Amino acid sequence: MSVEEVLILDAEAEAHERSIELFVTGCSGFIGTHLVGRLLSNGHIVTGYDLVQPQYAHPNFEFIEGDILDLERLQASIVKPDGIFHLAAQTKVPDSTRDPAYDFCVNAQGTFNVLSCASDARFIYASTSTVYGTASVPTTEAHPLRPVSFYGASKAAGELCCSAFNGILGLPTISLRLYNVYGPGNAKGVMYDLIRKLQRDGTTLEILGTGLQKKDYVYIDDAIDAFVLAYDKGIPGEAYNIGSGSATTVNEIAVLICELMALRPDVYRTGGKSWEGDIESTQADVSLFASFGWEPKIDIKTGLQHLYKWIQDQQ
Ligand SMILES: NC(=O)c1ccc[n+]([C@@H]2O[C@H](COP(=O)([O-])OP(=O)(O)OC[C@H]3O[C@@H](n4cnc5c(N)ncnc54)[C@H](O)[C@@H]3O)[C@@H](O)[C@H]2O)c1
């Protein structure tokens, strides 16, 4: 073998061994924290971008404090990574009703900004089931997008920007329509609220709405499996439902939590709609993404145990 051939083989081997460099927006949030943890444990080099400092550090992790609305800072920060996971967003549905303009800035314009810095990176967008609005269940990806909250509309706008960058510029974008993601680290949402209420007063429990709202809850580790698999196997231009595939009512969650905490409170319900923009019934058809070999592994009882333990450990 000639010297040239040896050099070529060495260069190929080096390139093969080179760690994948990934950029994660929203790295300090609930899902971002878990995602970065997984990417680092998989041996990747990660740059995180967020308004707030994350509560973790790692030799292969660099944090950049920045706003996705600050295009210049984004351009300087995104230095040709292999992949981008775009999670930064205004994530609260009620806040999107109070201030829809800000919601649109962050979720639509912000997503456009990140896309415009992506070069040819593989781009995974954290979309949401709220893009469907009130949908027939189980919902497939073919269902029309008819959001009923400004949050849903702004996230759908972000998803459409991904489609445009894919269709027009060939950027390999993949959208994950996440259902309700729960688990350790999530200090919001119905499960967290019910547990905290019962910790404060174990004798009574207020449920917002009728308690009959029936939604698809997917455990954080299963959602993170989906992000990693989407990066490896997702088809550019596609959107995939990421849920558990089953639905649970708030009343059923309350029963599970009371069992877990060994409490028998008097339960009362406020009745009516829980909050503006809330969707009463969600359930994903996950067969499209399951075709890549993904399946949600953690049932709701086990997931709630992990969440409860995490809340106890915080105190
Ligand atoms: N958690 C869920 O159940 C769920 C469901 C569907 C979709 N999603 C999507 O997944 C993503 C992550 O959700 P999460 O639950 O981790 O939310 P989160 O609110 O915990 O995290 C969002 C992060 O984005 C950061 N951020 C907000 N505005 C920013 C800006 N202008 N510039 C830079 N960073 C900014 C926040 O500081 C925060 O760290 C979001 O895009 C959300 O829409 C989440």
The ligand as an SDF file (V2000), in Angstrom:
LIG
                    3D

 44 48  0  0  0  0  0  0  0  0999 V2000
  -43.1130   19.4260   27.7380 N   0  0  0  0  0  0  0  0  0  0  0  0
  -44.0900   19.0370   26.9150 C   0  0  0  0  0  0  0  0  0  0  0  0
  -45.0110   18.3300   27.3320 O   0  0  0  0  0  0  0  0  0  0  0  0
  -44.0710   19.4330   25.4580 C   0  0  0  0  0  0  0  0  0  0  0  0
  -45.1160   18.9910   24.6440 C   0  0  0  0  0  0  0  0  0  0  0  0
  -45.1220   19.3660   23.3140 C   0  0  0  0  0  0  0  0  0  0  0  0
  -44.0860   20.1110   22.7880 C   0  0  0  0  0  0  0  0  0  0  0  0
  -43.0810   20.5330   23.5980 N   0  0  0  0  0  0  0  0  0  0  0  0
  -42.0280   21.3530   22.9970 C   0  0  0  0  0  0  0  0  0  0  0  0
  -40.7730   20.8590   23.4260 O   0  0  0  0  0  0  0  0  0  0  0  0
  -39.8650   21.9410   23.6140 C   0  0  0  0  0  0  0  0  0  0  0  0
  -39.2610   21.8930   25.0050 C   0  0  0  0  0  0  0  0  0  0  0  0
  -40.3050   21.9270   25.9650 O   0  0  0  0  0  0  0  0  0  0  0  0
  -40.0030   21.9500   27.5420 P   0  0  0  0  0  0  0  0  0  0  0  0
  -41.1350   21.2710   28.2000 O   0  0  0  0  0  0  0  0  0  0  0  0
  -38.6180   21.4870   27.8030 O   0  0  0  0  0  0  0  0  0  0  0  0
  -40.1360   23.5030   27.8190 O   0  0  0  0  0  0  0  0  0  0  0  0
  -39.3830   24.4160   28.8790 P   0  0  0  0  0  0  0  0  0  0  0  0
  -40.2490   25.6230   29.0310 O   0  0  0  0  0  0  0  0  0  0  0  0
  -39.0360   23.6380   30.1110 O   0  0  0  0  0  0  0  0  0  0  0  0
  -38.0360   24.7970   28.1420 O   0  0  0  0  0  0  0  0  0  0  0  0
  -37.9710   25.7710   27.1340 C   0  0  0  0  0  0  0  0  0  0  0  0
  -36.5970   26.4030   27.1860 C   0  0  0  0  0  0  0  0  0  0  0  0
  -36.5160   27.3750   26.1390 O   0  0  0  0  0  0  0  0  0  0  0  0
  -35.8350   28.5080   26.6530 C   0  0  0  0  0  0  0  0  0  0  0  0
  -36.2350   29.6910   25.8940 N   0  0  0  0  0  0  0  0  0  0  0  0
  -37.4540   30.2860   25.8850 C   0  0  0  0  0  0  0  0  0  0  0  0
  -37.4220   31.3670   25.0900 N   0  0  0  0  0  0  0  0  0  0  0  0
  -36.1740   31.4550   24.5800 C   0  0  0  0  0  0  0  0  0  0  0  0
  -35.5260   32.3560   23.7140 C   0  0  0  0  0  0  0  0  0  0  0  0
  -36.1840   33.4070   23.2030 N   0  0  0  0  0  0  0  0  0  0  0  0
  -34.2320   32.1420   23.3980 N   0  0  0  0  0  0  0  0  0  0  0  0
  -33.5520   31.0980   23.9110 C   0  0  0  0  0  0  0  0  0  0  0  0
  -34.1170   30.1950   24.7640 N   0  0  0  0  0  0  0  0  0  0  0  0
  -35.4010   30.3840   25.0910 C   0  0  0  0  0  0  0  0  0  0  0  0
  -36.2910   28.6050   28.1090 C   0  0  0  0  0  0  0  0  0  0  0  0
  -35.3850   29.3990   28.8730 O   0  0  0  0  0  0  0  0  0  0  0  0
  -36.3160   27.1430   28.5130 C   0  0  0  0  0  0  0  0  0  0  0  0
  -35.0900   26.7240   29.0580 O   0  0  0  0  0  0  0  0  0  0  0  0
  -40.6410   23.2090   23.3160 C   0  0  0  0  0  0  0  0  0  0  0  0
  -40.3780   23.6010   22.0000 O   0  0  0  0  0  0  0  0  0  0  0  0
  -42.0900   22.7940   23.4490 C   0  0  0  0  0  0  0  0  0  0  0  0
  -42.9410   23.5710   22.6170 O   0  0  0  0  0  0  0  0  0  0  0  0
  -43.0530   20.2250   24.9250 C   0  0  0  0  0  0  0  0  0  0  0  0
  1  2  1  0
  2  3  2  0
  2  4  1  0
  4  5  1  0
  4 44  2  0
  5  6  2  0
  6  7  1  0
  7  8  2  0
  8  9  1  0
  8 44  1  0
  9 10  1  0
  9 42  1  0
 10 11  1  0
 11 12  1  0
 11 40  1  0
 12 13  1  0
 13 14  1  0
 14 15  2  0
 14 16  1  0
 14 17  1  0
 17 18  1  0
 18 19  2  0
 18 20  1  0
 18 21  1  0
 21 22  1  0
 22 23  1  0
 23 24  1  0
 23 38  1  0
 24 25  1  0
 25 26  1  0
 25 36  1  0
 26 27  1  0
 26 35  1  0
 27 28  2  0
 28 29  1  0
 29 30  1  0
 29 35  2  0
 30 31  1  0
 30 32  2  0
 32 33  1  0
 33 34  2  0
 34 35  1  0
 36 37  1  0
 36 38  1  0
 38 39  1  0
 40 41  1  0
 40 42  1  0
 42 43  1  0
M  CHG  2   8   1  16  -1
M  END
$$$$
